[in-house]
Amino acid sequence: MIASTRGGVLIDVRVVPRAGRAGVDGARDGALLVRLHAAPVEGAANAELVEVLAGTLGVPKRAVTIVAGERGRRKRVRVEGVTEEAVRAACRLPD
């Protein structure tokens, strides 16, 4: 689900668009579960995903990049400037 890389981490993410509230909501099926208000139209959900992850992890939005799955619910996201331990703590994930 979370893999350390040089300068950051790669995170497998599963998004739930059109949710009642936006935010990280634990893990599901081996991926970080992120609920989003936005609909998956014209990149709105992807933009909100970047905002939610940046805010949760305390990094600037430019440090968060979707590297795979832009058009699906399962995505792979690179976050620069954080460690695997910091992500687990910020998202309240078990070790």
N, C-alpha and C positions, 0 to 999 in steps of 0.2 A: 504494500500500500504506500509506504514512504521509503524512498531510497536516497541515500546521501550521494551527492555529486560534488565535484570541485566547485566550491563557492556557494553551495545551496543544497536544495533537495528536489526530487521529482515526486509528485503526489498523484496517485490514482484517485479521481474524483467522480462521484455519481451525483448529477444535479437533478433537482425536482423543480421544474419551472412552474409558474403560476401558483406558488405556495402562499399561504396566508401570512407567513412571516419569513423574512430572509435571515439566513445565518447558517453556521455549521451545526449539524445535528448528529454528531457521532459518526459511526461507521456502519456500512451495510455492504454485504457481498464483497468484502475485501477492498472497499474503497471508502474514502471520506465522503460523507453525505452532506451536501450543501443544498439548502432550500433557497429558492429565488422567487421574488415577486414577479419579475419580468417574464414575458412569454418568449419562446424561442423564435423570434421574428427579427430579421435584419440585424442580428448580432447583439440584441438587447440583453439576452440572458448571459452571453459570454462577457459582455462589459460589466454586468452586475456581479458575475462570478469573480472577476478580477478585483472589483471593489470590496466584496465581502472577504475574500481571502487576504487581501492587503490589510484591511482593517483588523481582522482577527489576529493576523501574525505580526502586526506592527511594522510593516515594511511599506515603502512607496509603491504605488500601482505599477510603476515601470519595472519593478522587480518581479512581477508576476506575469508569466507568459504561458498561454495554452499551446502546447507542442503537439498534441494529437487529439482528435475527436471533436473538432470545432462544431461539427454538425450533429453530434449524438449526445446522449445523456451521459455516457462514459467518456471521460476526458483524462488526459495526462497533462499535468501542470508543473512547470518549473518555477521555483521560487528561489531567488538569489538572496543571500545574506542571512539565512537562518539555518539552524541545525535540525536534525531529525528530532532530537529531544525537545527543542523549543516548539516545534510543530505539535508534537504529542501533548505537551503541557498546555499550549494555547487552545487546542481543540478538545482538551480533556479526554484524550484517548489512552487506553491502557498500554502498558509496555509490551 
